[in-house]
């Protein structure tokens, strides 16, 4: 397993990530402006998913992750290193 600091440039990685405090629909999916569906926001909460790491900023300790759970257009989220786990090479 890798950490954000030990990932090598040019290789592909996937991870489990959590986006904190976002609007969620009744099914626990990102809602509101983060969704194309016309489903009302049920609550504000944390969204956990699996995604592909697209970019890394070592200075700010942030990762850009493309969500693989979505069935439509891929969504990307910027998350802190602390909110990512299970980083594996693909």
C-alpha positions as protocol buffer text, in pm:
chain_id: "A"
residue {
  index: 1
  type: UNK
  ca { x: 0 y: 0 z: 0 }
}
residue {
  index: 2
  type: UNK
  ca { x: 110 y: 355 z: -72 }
}
residue {
  index: 3
  type: UNK
  ca { x: 78 y: 694 z: 96 }
}
residue {
  index: 4
  type: UNK
  ca { x: 30 y: 1020 z: -97 }
}
residue {
  index: 5
  type: UNK
  ca { x: 394 y: 1103 z: -29 }
}
residue {
  index: 6
  type: UNK
  ca { x: 529 y: 771 z: -165 }
}
residue {
  index: 7
  type: UNK
  ca { x: 332 y: 767 z: -492 }
}
residue {
  index: 8
  type: UNK
  ca { x: 555 y: 782 z: -800 }
}
residue {
  index: 9
  type: UNK
  ca { x: 482 y: 1036 z: -1077 }
}
residue {
  index: 10
  type: UNK
  ca { x: 358 y: 881 z: -1401 }
}
residue {
  index: 11
  type: UNK
  ca { x: 197 y: 576 z: -1241 }
}
residue {
  index: 12
  type: UNK
  ca { x: -176 y: 519 z: -1190 }
}
residue {
  index: 13
  type: UNK
  ca { x: -329 y: 491 z: -842 }
}
residue {
  index: 14
  type: UNK
  ca { x: -674 y: 433 z: -699 }
}
residue {
  index: 15
  type: UNK
  ca { x: -796 y: 494 z: -347 }
}
residue {
  index: 16
  type: UNK
  ca { x: -1087 y: 517 z: -108 }
}
residue {
  index: 17
  type: UNK
  ca { x: -1167 y: 882 z: -37 }
}
residue {
  index: 18
  type: UNK
  ca { x: -1408 y: 1081 z: 178 }
}
residue {
  index: 19
  type: UNK
  ca { x: -1549 y: 1423 z: 90 }
}
residue {
  index: 20
  type: UNK
  ca { x: -1658 y: 1599 z: 410 }
}
residue {
  index: 21
  type: UNK
  ca { x: -1968 y: 1811 z: 468 }
}
residue {
  index: 22
  type: UNK
  ca { x: -2138 y: 1805 z: 129 }
}
residue {
  index: 23
  type: UNK
  ca { x: -2509 y: 1794 z: 39 }
}
residue {
  index: 24
  type: UNK
  ca { x: -2638 y: 1436 z: 4 }
}
residue {
  index: 25
  type: UNK
  ca { x: -2964 y: 1304 z: -139 }
}
residue {
  index: 26
  type: UNK
  ca { x: -3180 y: 1038 z: 28 }
}
residue {
  index: 27
  type: UNK
  ca { x: -2956 y: 764 z: -116 }
}
residue {
  index: 28
  type: UNK
  ca { x: -2634 y: 913 z: 28 }
}
residue {
  index: 29
  type: UNK
  ca { x: -2514 y: 1041 z: -310 }
}
residue {
  index: 30
  type: UNK
  ca { x: -2382 y: 1394 z: -370 }
}
residue {
  index: 31
  type: UNK
  ca { x: -2684 y: 1613 z: -433 }
}
residue {
  index: 32
  type: UNK
  ca { x: -2775 y: 1971 z: -506 }
}
residue {
  index: 33
  type: UNK
  ca { x: -2536 y: 2138 z: -749 }
}
residue {
  index: 34
  type: UNK
  ca { x: -2317 y: 1824 z: -739 }
}
residue {
  index: 35
  type: UNK
  ca { x: -2586 y: 1614 z: -911 }
}
residue {
  index: 36
  type: UNK
  ca { x: -2768 y: 1607 z: -1243 }
}
residue {
  index: 37
  type: UNK
  ca { x: -3068 y: 1436 z: -1082 }
}
residue {
  index: 38
  type: UNK
  ca { x: -3363 y: 1639 z: -962 }
}
residue {
  index: 39
  type: UNK
  ca { x: -3370 y: 1483 z: -615 }
}
residue {
  index: 40
  type: UNK
  ca { x: -3392 y: 1703 z: -306 }
}
residue {
  index: 41
  type: UNK
  ca { x: -3108 y: 1731 z: -59 }
}
residue {
  index: 42
  type: UNK
  ca { x: -3174 y: 1512 z: 244 }
}
residue {
  index: 43
  type: UNK
  ca { x: -2880 y: 1612 z: 465 }
}
residue {
  index: 44
  type: UNK
  ca { x: -2528 y: 1746 z: 486 }
}
residue {
  index: 45
  type: UNK
  ca { x: -2278 y: 1468 z: 547 }
}
residue {
  index: 46
  type: UNK
  ca { x: -1970 y: 1279 z: 436 }
}
residue {
  index: 47
  type: UNK
  ca { x: -1948 y: 1094 z: 103 }
}
residue {
  index: 48
  type: UNK
  ca { x: -1710 y: 798 z: 73 }
}
residue {
  index: 49
  type: UNK
  ca { x: -1626 y: 636 z: -258 }
}
residue {
  index: 50
  type: UNK
  ca { x: -1353 y: 474 z: -467 }
}
residue {
  index: 51
  type: UNK
  ca { x: -1167 y: 676 z: -724 }
}
residue {
  index: 52
  type: UNK
  ca { x: -865 y: 728 z: -944 }
}
residue {
  index: 53
  type: UNK
  ca { x: -605 y: 980 z: -831 }
}
residue {
  index: 54
  type: UNK
  ca { x: -565 y: 1242 z: -1104 }
}
residue {
  index: 55
  type: UNK
  ca { x: -333 y: 1498 z: -942 }
}
residue {
  index: 56
  type: UNK
  ca { x: -134 y: 1553 z: -623 }
}
residue {
  index: 57
  type: UNK
  ca { x: -15 y: 1872 z: -449 }
}
residue {
  index: 58
  type: UNK
  ca { x: 255 y: 1786 z: -196 }
}
residue {
  index: 59
  type: UNK
  ca { x: 282 y: 2145 z: -67 }
}
residue {
  index: 60
  type: UNK
  ca { x: -88 y: 2181 z: 18 }
}
residue {
  index: 61
  type: UNK
  ca { x: -134 y: 1807 z: 89 }
}
residue {
  index: 62
  type: UNK
  ca { x: -430 y: 1773 z: -149 }
}
residue {
  index: 63
  type: UNK
  ca { x: -531 y: 1511 z: -404 }
}
residue {
  index: 64
  type: UNK
  ca { x: -769 y: 1543 z: -698 }
}
residue {
  index: 65
  type: UNK
  ca { x: -968 y: 1220 z: -724 }
}
residue {
  index: 66
  type: UNK
  ca { x: -1204 y: 1110 z: -1002 }
}
residue {
  index: 67
  type: UNK
  ca { x: -1503 y: 925 z: -856 }
}
residue {
  index: 68
  type: UNK
  ca { x: -1556 y: 578 z: -1009 }
}
residue {
  index: 69
  type: UNK
  ca { x: -1898 y: 519 z: -848 }
}
residue {
  index: 70
  type: UNK
  ca { x: -2081 y: 758 z: -1078 }
}
residue {
  index: 71
  type: UNK
  ca { x: -2268 y: 613 z: -1376 }
}
residue {
  index: 72
  type: UNK
  ca { x: -2272 y: 936 z: -1572 }
}
residue {
  index: 73
  type: UNK
  ca { x: -1995 y: 1186 z: -1637 }
}
residue {
  index: 74
  type: UNK
  ca { x: -1702 y: 1139 z: -1400 }
}
residue {
  index: 75
  type: UNK
  ca { x: -1696 y: 1375 z: -1104 }
}
residue {
  index: 76
  type: UNK
  ca { x: -1374 y: 1497 z: -951 }
}
residue {
  index: 77
  type: UNK
  ca { x: -1320 y: 1602 z: -591 }
}
residue {
  index: 78
  type: UNK
  ca { x: -1027 y: 1767 z: -415 }
}
residue {
  index: 79
  type: UNK
  ca { x: -957 y: 1597 z: -83 }
}
residue {
  index: 80
  type: UNK
  ca { x: -696 y: 1624 z: 191 }
}
residue {
  index: 81
  type: UNK
  ca { x: -429 y: 1356 z: 228 }
}
residue {
  index: 82
  type: UNK
  ca { x: -589 y: 1267 z: 564 }
}
residue {
  index: 83
  type: UNK
  ca { x: -920 y: 1186 z: 391 }
}
residue {
  index: 84
  type: UNK
  ca { x: -769 y: 920 z: 161 }
}
residue {
  index: 85
  type: UNK
  ca { x: -688 y: 558 z: 240 }
}
residue {
  index: 86
  type: UNK
  ca { x: -616 y: 225 z: 67 }
}
residue {
  index: 87
  type: UNK
  ca { x: -399 y: 374 z: -208 }
}
residue {
  index: 88
  type: UNK
  ca { x: -307 y: 104 z: -458 }
}
residue {
  index: 89
  type: UNK
  ca { x: -128 y: 106 z: -791 }
}
residue {
  index: 90
  type: UNK
  ca { x: -341 y: 19 z: -1097 }
}
